[in-house]
Amino acid sequence: MTEEEKKKLLEEQQKKQDPKPEEKSQVDLAKALKEVRENSVPKSEYEKLEKTNQELISQIINGNDAGAGQQKAPKTMADVQALRKELYGPKGSELSNLEFWDKTLKLRDAVIEVEGIDPFLPHGANIKPTEQDVESAENVAKVVSQCIKEADGDSGVFTALLQSKTNNDSQAFIAHLKKVGAIK
């Protein structure tokens, strides 16, 4: 066999193994088309989702409440001062335990929003709150908030719930509750 015959034989074998370039590209094109159809959504659904997404992004950028579609009024220093006056002013002693704690949690949220610090955490020149401090402060707020919800406006029920949930709690939590006047 000559060199030329070997080349022709080799070319024929390659042609048999590989389909024509046109056929190969059509097969690939059919597979790609099938994959695109399986992984795509109708244009109307896409446009609807895109519109919803743009509205949510706009609400977030503009400071709106994404859930309700209404702008959330930012807390101001006046709000913080008003809450402090309600809690610690002359009328503060007339508040029920439930009212006191409800306003305390509102004040905490307002102070965090306006001043950027959590009043439930230890603060000072040489004091830096630990992760455990942050966790404890969140736990206090969560437990009190849960008791407020469960009490459904009844201060006596609230106090009983709060005492039952804090009875066996840490000494630091009990000390904090005593410090803020929640328990004696």
C-alpha positions as CSV (number, residue, x, y, z in Angstrom):
1,M,0.0,0.0,0.0
2,T,1.3,3.4,-0.9
3,E,1.2,6.5,1.1
4,E,-1.5,7.9,-0.9
5,E,-3.8,4.9,-0.4
6,K,-3.1,5.0,3.3
7,K,-4.2,8.6,3.5
8,K,-7.4,7.9,1.5
9,L,-8.2,4.9,3.8
10,L,-7.6,7.0,6.9
11,E,-9.8,9.8,5.6
12,E,-12.6,7.3,4.8
13,Q,-12.4,5.8,8.3
14,Q,-12.6,9.3,9.9
15,K,-15.6,10.2,7.7
16,K,-17.4,7.0,8.8
17,Q,-16.7,7.8,12.5
18,D,-17.6,11.5,12.4
19,P,-20.9,12.6,10.9
20,K,-20.8,15.3,8.3
21,P,-20.1,18.8,9.8
22,E,-23.6,19.8,8.8
23,E,-25.2,16.9,10.5
24,K,-23.2,17.3,13.6
25,S,-24.1,20.9,13.9
26,Q,-27.8,20.2,13.3
27,V,-27.7,17.5,16.1
28,D,-26.0,19.9,18.5
29,L,-28.5,22.6,17.5
30,A,-31.4,20.4,18.2
31,K,-30.0,19.4,21.6
32,A,-29.3,23.1,22.5
33,L,-32.8,24.1,21.4
34,K,-34.3,21.3,23.5
35,E,-32.2,22.4,26.5
36,V,-33.3,26.1,26.1
37,R,-37.0,25.1,26.0
38,E,-36.6,23.0,29.1
39,N,-34.8,25.8,31.1
40,S,-36.8,28.8,30.0
41,V,-40.1,30.5,31.0
42,P,-42.7,32.1,28.8
43,K,-41.9,35.8,28.1
44,S,-45.1,37.0,29.8
45,E,-44.0,35.3,33.1
46,Y,-40.5,36.6,32.8
47,E,-41.7,40.2,32.3
48,K,-44.1,39.9,35.2
49,L,-41.3,38.6,37.5
50,E,-38.9,41.3,36.2
51,K,-41.5,44.0,37.0
52,T,-42.0,42.7,40.5
53,N,-38.3,42.5,41.0
54,Q,-37.9,46.1,39.8
55,E,-40.6,47.3,42.2
56,L,-39.0,45.5,45.1
57,I,-35.6,47.0,44.3
58,S,-37.1,50.4,44.0
59,Q,-38.8,50.1,47.4
60,I,-35.6,49.0,49.0
61,I,-33.6,51.8,47.5
62,N,-36.2,54.4,48.4
63,G,-36.5,53.1,51.9
64,N,-40.0,51.7,51.5
65,D,-41.3,48.7,53.3
66,A,-41.1,46.0,50.6
67,G,-43.9,43.9,52.2
68,A,-46.6,46.6,52.5
69,G,-45.5,48.9,49.7
70,Q,-45.7,51.9,52.2
71,Q,-42.8,54.0,53.2
72,K,-41.5,53.4,56.7
73,A,-41.1,56.6,58.7
74,P,-37.6,56.7,60.1
75,K,-37.3,57.2,63.8
76,T,-36.0,60.6,64.9
77,M,-34.3,61.9,68.1
78,A,-37.7,63.5,69.0
79,D,-39.3,60.0,68.9
80,V,-36.6,58.7,71.2
81,Q,-37.0,61.6,73.6
82,A,-40.8,61.3,73.6
83,L,-40.5,57.6,74.5
84,R,-38.0,58.3,77.2
85,K,-40.3,60.9,78.7
86,E,-43.2,58.5,78.7
87,L,-41.1,55.8,80.4
88,Y,-39.1,57.9,82.9
89,G,-41.1,61.1,83.2
90,P,-43.7,61.8,85.9
91,K,-46.4,59.6,84.2
92,G,-43.9,56.7,83.9
93,S,-44.7,55.4,87.4
94,E,-48.4,55.0,86.4
95,L,-47.6,52.6,83.6
96,S,-48.6,49.0,84.1
97,N,-45.8,46.4,83.8
98,L,-47.1,45.5,80.3
99,E,-47.2,49.1,79.1
100,F,-43.7,49.7,80.6
101,W,-42.2,46.8,78.7
102,D,-44.0,47.5,75.5
103,K,-42.6,51.1,75.5
104,T,-39.2,49.8,76.6
105,L,-39.0,47.6,73.6
106,K,-40.2,50.4,71.3
107,L,-37.6,52.7,72.9
108,R,-34.9,50.1,72.3
109,D,-35.8,49.8,68.7
110,A,-35.8,53.6,68.2
111,V,-32.4,54.0,70.0
112,I,-30.9,51.3,67.9
113,E,-32.2,53.0,64.7
114,V,-31.3,56.5,65.6
115,E,-28.2,56.2,67.8
116,G,-26.9,52.9,66.5
117,I,-26.4,51.4,69.9
118,D,-28.4,48.8,71.8
119,P,-29.4,50.0,75.3
120,F,-29.7,46.4,76.5
121,L,-25.9,46.0,76.0
122,P,-23.2,47.1,78.3
123,H,-21.5,50.3,77.2
124,G,-18.6,52.3,78.4
125,A,-15.2,53.7,77.5
126,N,-13.4,50.4,78.2
127,I,-16.4,48.1,77.7
128,K,-17.0,46.3,74.4
129,P,-20.1,44.0,74.3
130,T,-19.3,40.4,73.6
131,E,-21.2,38.0,71.3
132,Q,-22.7,36.5,74.4
133,D,-23.9,40.0,75.5
134,V,-25.5,40.6,72.1
135,E,-27.2,37.2,72.3
136,S,-28.4,37.8,75.8
137,A,-29.9,41.2,74.9
138,E,-31.7,39.7,71.9
139,N,-33.0,36.9,74.1
140,V,-34.3,39.4,76.6
141,A,-36.1,41.4,73.9
142,K,-37.5,38.2,72.3
143,V,-38.8,36.8,75.6
144,V,-40.4,40.0,76.7
145,S,-41.9,40.5,73.2
146,Q,-43.3,37.0,73.3
147,C,-44.8,37.6,76.7
148,I,-46.4,40.8,75.5
149,K,-48.0,39.0,72.5
150,E,-49.2,36.1,74.7
151,A,-50.7,38.4,77.3
152,D,-53.0,40.0,74.8
153,G,-53.3,43.3,76.7
154,D,-53.6,41.9,80.2
155,S,-50.8,43.2,82.4
156,G,-51.3,40.5,85.1
157,V,-51.0,37.8,82.6
158,F,-47.9,39.5,81.1
159,T,-46.3,39.7,84.5
160,A,-47.0,36.0,85.3
161,L,-45.7,35.0,81.9
162,L,-42.5,37.0,82.3
163,Q,-41.9,35.7,85.7
164,S,-42.5,32.1,84.6
165,K,-40.1,32.5,81.7
166,T,-37.4,34.2,83.7
167,N,-37.7,32.3,87.0
168,N,-34.9,29.9,86.3
169,D,-32.9,32.2,84.0
170,S,-29.4,33.5,84.5
171,Q,-28.4,35.8,87.3
172,A,-27.4,38.4,84.7
173,F,-30.8,38.4,83.2
174,I,-32.6,38.7,86.6
175,A,-30.2,41.5,87.5
176,H,-31.0,43.3,84.3
177,L,-34.8,43.0,84.9
178,K,-34.3,44.3,88.5
179,K,-32.2,47.2,87.2
180,V,-34.8,48.3,84.7
181,G,-37.6,47.9,87.3
182,A,-39.4,45.0,85.7
183,I,-39.2,42.8,88.8
184,K,-38.3,43.6,92.4
